[in-house]
Amino acid sequence: MNQQINPDLQTVTAVTHWTDRLFSFRVTRPQSLRFRSGEFVMIGLPGDNGKPILRAYSIASPAWDDELEFYSIKVPDGPLTSKLQHIQVGEPIILRPKPVGTLVHDALKPGKRLWFLATGTGFAPFASLLREPETWEKFDSVVMMHTCREAGELAYGRKLVEDLQNDPLIGELVEGKLHYYPTTTREESRYTGRITDNLANGRVFADLGLDGPLTAERDRAMVCGSLAFNKDVAAVLEGFGLEEGSNSAPADYVIEKAFVGDGI
């Protein structure tokens, strides 16, 4: 089966396994695909019955990239990822080129400081937004909070952040603006604790030397993680007086609701 027969087929160009549970991969980009950094698409593989198994995946590459990058968890008995984790360079993947999502700049009101709040593979949309020039042009500072259980699970995000300052397109824009705060919850590391706790008790401000707490006048936030995480973070943000926004009604923070858990 080729792209002439199925226009939704793209080709895998790179695969990187970060841990035994996490991997990223790149695929060719349809020439017609236009998306805003932070959006997601449906991708998948044919199932055993021949029907495609599709799931929502944030595009981890920025809108200007020639290829599309994705970041995924491996679920041993997951209908899709049990197969997806074994993909090889040169193999086809199904991609439905209809990007949507709420983690976009258009859904936020103007502000001074932008918070990216992610757990696990929820880092993916921020991998796109961190490499998007608009992010650095619109905000004076950006705080990337990423929490995983163990330090090894932070590797994808850590490398991306480290590479930003050498990026030929946005390296100069990023300089002096990015505050990276990776934390672990099950393993000792430089920073530990849940995002909700570190925001609520002020530790992140103390650790990074930032003015706190959050205010609706200054701060904007984007949130991506499990349903429980999203709910808990929303409660913290609302406690600071921030209001949830959307594409049709921009406000102070937005949450990606497309992801339903790890059973993928």
C-alpha positions in Angstrom: 0.0 0.0 0.0 1.5 3.4 -0.9 0.5 7.0 -0.7 -1.2 7.0 -4.1 -3.6 4.3 -2.8 -4.0 5.8 0.7 -3.4 9.5 0.9 -3.3 9.3 4.7 -0.1 7.2 4.7 3.2 8.8 5.7 6.7 7.3 6.1 8.7 7.0 9.3 12.0 8.8 9.0 13.5 8.3 12.5 12.8 6.5 15.7 14.5 7.1 19.1 13.8 4.9 22.2 14.4 7.1 25.3 13.5 4.4 27.9 11.8 1.0 27.9 8.5 3.0 28.2 9.1 6.1 26.0 10.0 6.7 22.4 9.8 9.4 19.8 9.6 9.2 16.0 9.5 11.4 13.0 7.4 11.0 9.8 7.1 12.7 6.5 4.8 15.7 6.4 2.0 16.0 3.9 2.6 19.1 1.7 -0.9 20.3 2.3 -0.8 20.1 6.1 -1.0 23.4 8.0 -1.1 23.5 11.7 -0.6 25.8 14.7 2.2 24.7 17.1 0.6 22.9 20.0 -2.2 21.1 18.0 -2.7 17.4 17.6 -3.7 15.0 14.8 -4.9 11.4 14.7 -2.3 8.9 13.9 -2.3 5.1 13.8 -1.7 1.7 12.2 -3.9 -0.9 10.6 -5.4 -3.2 13.2 -5.6 -7.0 12.9 -9.0 -6.7 11.3 -7.6 -4.3 8.7 -9.4 -1.3 10.2 -7.1 1.5 11.4 -6.4 2.0 15.1 -6.1 5.7 15.6 -5.3 7.9 18.6 -4.8 11.6 19.2 -1.2 12.6 19.3 0.2 16.1 19.8 2.6 17.1 17.1 5.9 17.6 18.9 7.6 19.4 16.1 7.0 23.1 15.4 4.8 24.4 12.6 7.8 25.4 10.5 9.4 21.9 10.5 9.6 19.9 7.3 8.7 16.7 9.1 6.3 15.7 11.9 7.6 14.5 15.3 5.6 12.5 17.9 6.4 11.4 21.4 4.8 8.3 22.8 4.5 6.0 25.8 4.7 2.2 25.3 1.8 0.3 26.6 2.5 -3.5 26.4 -1.2 -4.4 25.7 -2.3 -1.1 24.3 -4.2 -1.5 21.0 -2.0 1.0 19.2 1.2 1.4 21.1 1.9 -2.3 21.5 2.4 -2.2 17.7 3.6 1.4 17.3 6.6 1.0 19.6 8.1 -1.5 17.0 7.9 0.8 14.0 11.1 1.1 11.9 12.4 3.8 9.6 10.9 3.4 6.1 7.6 1.9 7.3 4.2 3.5 6.7 2.0 5.1 9.3 -1.5 6.5 9.1 -1.9 10.2 9.6 -5.2 12.1 9.4 -4.2 15.6 8.5 -6.9 17.5 10.4 -5.1 19.3 13.2 -7.1 20.6 16.2 -6.4 21.5 19.9 -6.5 24.1 22.6 -2.8 24.4 23.4 -2.3 27.3 21.0 -1.4 30.9 21.5 -4.7 32.1 20.0 -6.5 30.7 23.0 -4.6 32.8 25.5 -4.9 36.5 26.3 -1.6 38.5 26.1 0.6 38.2 29.2 4.1 38.6 30.5 5.0 35.1 31.7 4.0 31.7 30.1 3.9 28.4 32.1 4.0 25.1 30.3 2.8 22.4 32.8 3.2 18.8 31.7 3.6 15.2 33.1 5.0 12.3 31.1 4.4 12.4 27.4 2.2 15.5 28.0 5.5 17.3 27.1 4.8 16.7 23.4 2.8 19.9 22.6 5.4 21.9 24.5 8.2 20.4 22.4 6.4 22.1 19.5 5.7 25.4 21.3 9.2 25.7 22.7 10.5 25.7 19.2 7.9 28.1 17.9 9.2 31.7 17.5 5.8 33.2 18.4 6.2 31.8 21.9 9.3 33.9 22.5 8.0 37.0 20.7 4.8 37.1 22.8 6.2 36.5 26.3 9.0 38.0 28.4 9.7 34.6 30.1 8.6 31.0 29.7 8.6 28.4 32.5 8.7 24.7 31.5 7.6 22.5 34.3 7.8 18.8 33.5 7.2 16.1 36.0 7.9 12.3 35.6 8.2 9.5 38.0 11.9 8.9 37.4 14.8 11.0 36.1 15.3 8.8 33.0 11.8 9.7 31.8 12.8 13.4 31.6 15.5 12.7 28.9 13.5 13.6 25.8 12.4 17.0 27.3 15.8 17.7 28.8 17.7 17.2 25.5 15.2 19.3 23.6 15.5 22.2 26.1 19.3 21.9 26.0 19.3 22.1 22.2 17.1 25.2 22.1 19.9 27.7 22.7 21.8 26.3 19.8 18.8 26.3 17.5 19.6 28.5 14.4 16.1 29.8 14.2 15.2 30.7 17.8 18.4 30.4 19.8 18.8 34.1 20.2 15.0 34.6 21.0 15.3 32.0 23.9 18.3 33.4 25.5 17.6 34.6 29.1 13.9 33.9 28.8 13.6 30.1 29.5 13.3 28.7 33.0 13.3 24.8 32.9 12.0 23.0 36.0 12.1 19.2 35.6 10.9 17.3 38.7 10.6 13.6 39.7 8.0 12.0 42.1 9.5 8.6 42.7 13.2 9.1 42.5 15.5 11.7 44.1 16.7 14.4 41.7 17.7 18.0 41.9 14.0 19.0 42.0 11.3 16.7 43.3 7.5 16.9 43.8 4.3 17.3 41.9 3.6 20.3 39.8 0.5 21.2 41.8 2.4 21.2 45.1 5.4 23.1 43.8 3.1 25.8 42.4 0.8 26.0 45.5 3.6 26.0 48.1 5.8 28.5 46.1 8.8 26.2 45.8 9.2 26.6 42.1 9.4 30.4 42.6 12.1 30.0 45.3 14.0 27.4 43.3 14.1 29.5 40.1 14.3 32.9 41.6 11.0 34.0 40.1 8.4 36.5 41.4 5.4 34.7 42.8 2.7 33.7 43.2 0.8 33.5 39.9 -1.4 36.4 38.9 -4.1 36.8 36.3 -2.5 40.1 35.2 0.9 38.6 34.5 0.7 34.8 34.0 -0.6 32.5 31.4 -0.5 28.7 31.4 -0.9 25.7 29.2 -1.6 22.2 30.7 -1.2 18.7 29.3 -1.2 15.5 31.3 -3.6 12.8 32.6 -7.2 13.7 33.3 -6.6 13.7 37.0 -3.5 15.9 36.6 -5.4 18.4 34.4 -8.2 18.6 37.0 -5.8 19.2 39.9 -3.7 21.8 38.0 -6.9 23.6 36.9 -8.0 23.9 40.6 -4.6 25.4 41.5 -4.6 27.9 38.6 -8.2 28.9 39.5 -7.1 29.4 43.1 -4.6 32.0 41.8 -7.4 33.7 40.0 -6.7 32.5 36.4 -9.6 31.7 34.1 -9.8 28.9 31.5 -9.8 29.9 27.9 -10.5 28.4 24.5 -10.0 29.1 20.8 -13.3 31.0 20.8 -12.9 32.7 24.1 -9.2 33.4 25.0 -8.4 33.7 28.7 -5.6 32.9 31.1 -5.0 29.2 30.8 -5.9 26.3 28.5 -5.9 22.5 29.0 -5.6 19.8 26.4 -8.5 17.4 26.9 -8.0 15.1 23.9 -6.0 12.5 25.8 -7.8 9.9 27.9 -5.0 8.1 29.7 -2.3 5.5 29.2 -4.3 2.7 27.6 -3.2 3.6 24.1 
